[in-house]
Amino acid sequence: MRIAVIGTGNMGQGFVKQLTLAGHEVRVTARDLTKARALAAQYPGAVAVESGDALQDSDIAILAVGYNDAHSALRSLGDLKGKVIIDITNPLTADYMGLTLGHNTSAGEEIAKMVPEAIVVKAFNTIFAQVLSEGAKFAQNATVPAFYATDSESAKESVRELIESIGFSPIYSGGLKNSRYLEPLGGLNIYFGYGANKGTQIAPTWISRI
């Protein structure tokens, strides 16, 4: 696939690493193009581009910025009609111990309102950057799940393929409205990591007796 990664923070770095290792063509862009160039230079298969060029022939774009920066980042990308946007954000409070949105809406839904011409998929918001960077395989052959939610059948399939390609276990979580559940789960994971001092090599999972 041709994947655009918007953002060069810890999550953006993890995506560029894993996507290029999986053989995808990666375009990296950010508000600071110098940082995008430095990141892309570390990985064969990645190239830094101006934000307006990032989505020209990309199959999927990953929005790897904070929720408060999402609107400006999306608008810098130009025409988003029909583009699949993966939203990884959690609308966190300044102390990371609460959400600024919830119950009757979510960051995923609000981002979809910002770009109604695009197809928004919630995914990867329950995964720490360190887990993403070091890979989905844990001890005892456990594989980290990646929950994802979207209203689009075509995006559901393409994002499932992307998740599997970088080693994570895709768990479809229903329509985009269910971002209202995934974002608090991301918040709980942050609590376990920092509030309960369990560190960032952890991830929530879902088990079944059947």
C-alpha positions in Angstrom: 0.0 0.0 0.0 0.9 3.7 -0.3 0.5 5.2 3.2 0.8 8.8 4.3 1.9 9.4 7.9 1.0 12.9 9.2 3.1 13.7 12.2 6.6 12.9 13.4 6.1 12.4 17.1 6.5 9.0 18.8 3.5 7.4 17.1 4.4 8.8 13.7 7.9 7.4 14.1 6.5 4.0 15.1 4.2 3.9 12.1 7.0 4.9 9.6 9.2 2.1 11.1 6.6 -0.6 11.0 5.1 0.3 7.7 8.4 0.4 5.9 9.5 -2.9 7.4 6.2 -4.4 6.1 7.1 -3.1 2.6 4.7 -0.3 2.3 5.5 2.9 0.4 5.4 5.7 3.1 5.1 9.4 2.6 5.9 11.4 5.7 4.7 14.9 6.3 4.5 17.3 9.3 4.2 20.9 10.2 8.0 21.0 10.4 9.2 19.4 7.1 12.7 19.3 8.4 11.6 16.7 11.0 9.7 14.8 8.4 12.9 14.6 6.2 15.0 13.5 9.1 12.5 10.7 10.0 12.1 9.5 6.4 15.9 9.4 5.9 16.1 6.6 8.6 13.9 4.2 6.6 14.2 2.9 3.0 10.8 3.1 1.5 9.9 6.4 3.2 10.0 9.9 1.7 9.2 13.3 3.1 6.7 15.4 1.2 4.9 18.7 1.6 1.6 18.2 3.3 -0.4 19.2 0.2 1.3 16.3 -1.7 1.0 13.6 0.9 -2.3 12.1 -0.2 -2.1 12.5 -3.9 -1.9 8.8 -4.6 -1.9 7.4 -1.1 -4.3 4.6 -0.2 -4.6 5.5 3.5 -3.5 8.5 5.6 -2.6 8.0 9.3 -3.3 11.1 11.4 -0.5 10.8 14.0 -1.0 14.1 15.8 -2.7 15.2 19.0 -6.5 15.8 18.8 -6.0 19.5 19.3 -3.8 19.7 16.2 -6.1 17.5 14.1 -8.1 20.2 12.3 -5.1 22.2 11.1 -3.2 19.0 10.1 -6.2 17.8 8.0 -6.8 21.1 6.3 -3.1 21.3 5.3 -3.6 18.1 3.2 -5.8 19.6 0.5 -8.5 17.6 -1.2 -9.7 14.8 1.0 -12.6 13.6 -1.0 -12.9 9.8 -0.7 -9.6 9.5 1.2 -9.3 7.0 4.1 -8.1 8.7 7.3 -7.0 6.7 10.3 -7.6 8.7 13.4 -5.4 7.5 16.3 -6.2 10.4 18.7 -7.5 10.4 22.2 -9.0 13.7 23.4 -7.0 13.9 26.6 -7.0 16.5 29.3 -3.8 18.3 30.1 -3.0 15.8 32.9 -3.8 12.8 30.7 -6.2 11.5 33.3 -9.5 12.5 31.6 -11.1 13.0 28.2 -12.4 16.3 26.9 -15.1 14.5 24.8 -17.2 11.5 25.6 -20.6 9.9 26.2 -22.5 11.5 23.3 -19.6 12.1 20.9 -15.9 11.3 20.4 -12.8 12.5 18.8 -13.4 10.1 15.9 -16.8 11.5 15.2 -15.7 15.1 15.6 -12.8 14.5 13.1 -15.3 13.0 10.7 -17.3 16.2 11.0 -14.2 18.3 10.2 -13.7 16.4 7.0 -17.1 15.0 5.8 -15.7 14.4 2.4 -13.2 11.8 3.8 -13.7 8.3 5.3 -12.6 8.2 8.9 -11.5 5.1 10.7 -10.7 5.0 14.4 -7.7 2.8 15.1 -4.5 2.3 17.1 -5.6 4.7 19.9 -5.2 1.9 22.5 -1.6 1.2 21.6 1.4 3.0 23.2 4.0 4.4 20.9 6.6 2.1 22.5 4.5 -1.0 21.7 4.0 0.2 18.1 7.7 0.8 17.7 8.9 -2.5 19.1 6.3 -4.6 17.5 3.1 -6.5 18.2 4.5 -9.8 19.5 4.6 -10.1 23.3 5.6 -13.0 25.5 4.0 -16.4 25.1 3.2 -15.7 21.5 0.6 -13.1 22.4 -0.2 -10.6 19.7 -1.3 -7.1 20.5 -4.8 -6.3 19.2 -5.6 -3.2 17.2 -9.3 -2.2 17.7 -10.7 -0.3 14.8 -14.1 1.3 14.0 -15.6 2.7 10.8 -18.9 3.0 9.0 -17.3 2.1 5.6 -17.1 -1.5 4.4 -14.3 -0.7 2.0 -12.2 1.1 4.6 -12.9 -1.7 7.1 -11.2 -4.1 4.7 -8.3 -1.9 3.8 -7.5 -1.0 7.4 -7.8 -4.6 8.5 -5.2 -5.5 5.8 -2.9 -2.6 7.0 -3.2 -3.7 10.7 -2.3 -7.3 9.8 0.6 -6.3 7.6 2.4 -4.7 10.5 1.8 -7.7 12.8 -1.1 -6.6 15.0 -4.4 -8.5 15.4 -7.3 -6.5 14.0 -10.5 -6.4 16.0 -13.4 -4.7 14.2 -15.3 -2.7 16.8 -18.3 -1.6 14.9 -19.2 1.8 13.4 -17.3 5.1 14.0 -19.8 5.9 16.8 -18.0 3.2 18.9 -15.0 5.6 19.1 -17.0 6.7 22.2 -15.9 3.4 23.8 -12.5 3.0 22.3 -11.3 6.4 23.5 -12.0 5.7 27.2 -10.2 2.4 26.7 -7.2 4.3 25.4 -7.5 6.5 28.5 -7.6 3.5 30.8 -4.5 2.1 29.1 -2.7 5.4 29.8 -3.7 5.1 33.5 -2.3 1.6 33.8 0.9 2.7 32.0 1.5 5.9 34.1 -0.9 6.1 37.0 -0.5 2.5 38.0 3.2 2.5 37.0 3.0 -0.6 34.8 5.0 1.1 32.0 4.3 1.4 28.4 4.9 -2.1 27.1 1.3 -3.0 27.8 -1.9 -3.2 25.8 -5.6 -4.0 26.4 -6.9 -7.2 24.8 -10.2 -9.1 24.3 -10.5 -12.8 25.0 -13.2 -15.3 24.2 -13.9 -18.7 25.6 -15.1 -19.9 22.2 
